[in-house]
């Protein structure tokens, strides 16, 4: 089962990293959802911190979706 986290521009990168780290340690893939550049920035900071917590490399795949109604 894939876990989801929604990251906003106000998300704490350390909290994002903690979520990612715990799920990866449990062997679960994580889907990170962001809307906007500032939220994406916080998500990338979280990934960077999670990589340090895990002491191994992470594999990420980006997928961009347009939501015309937003």
Secondary structure in CASP SS format (residue, H / E / C, confidence):
PFRMAT SS
TARGET T0000
AUTHOR 0000-0000-0000
METHOD secondary structure of the structure
MODEL  1
X C 1.00
X C 1.00
X E 1.00
X E 1.00
X E 1.00
X E 1.00
X E 1.00
X C 1.00
X C 1.00
X C 1.00
X C 1.00
X C 1.00
X H 1.00
X H 1.00
X H 1.00
X H 1.00
X H 1.00
X H 1.00
X H 1.00
X H 1.00
X H 1.00
X H 1.00
X H 1.00
X H 1.00
X H 1.00
X C 1.00
X C 1.00
X C 1.00
X C 1.00
X E 1.00
X E 1.00
X E 1.00
X E 1.00
X E 1.00
X C 1.00
X C 1.00
X H 1.00
X H 1.00
X H 1.00
X H 1.00
X H 1.00
X H 1.00
X H 1.00
X H 1.00
X H 1.00
X H 1.00
X H 1.00
X H 1.00
X H 1.00
X H 1.00
X H 1.00
X H 1.00
X H 1.00
X H 1.00
X C 1.00
X C 1.00
X C 1.00
X C 1.00
X C 1.00
X C 1.00
X C 1.00
X C 1.00
X C 1.00
X C 1.00
X C 1.00
X C 1.00
X C 1.00
X C 1.00
X C 1.00
X C 1.00
END
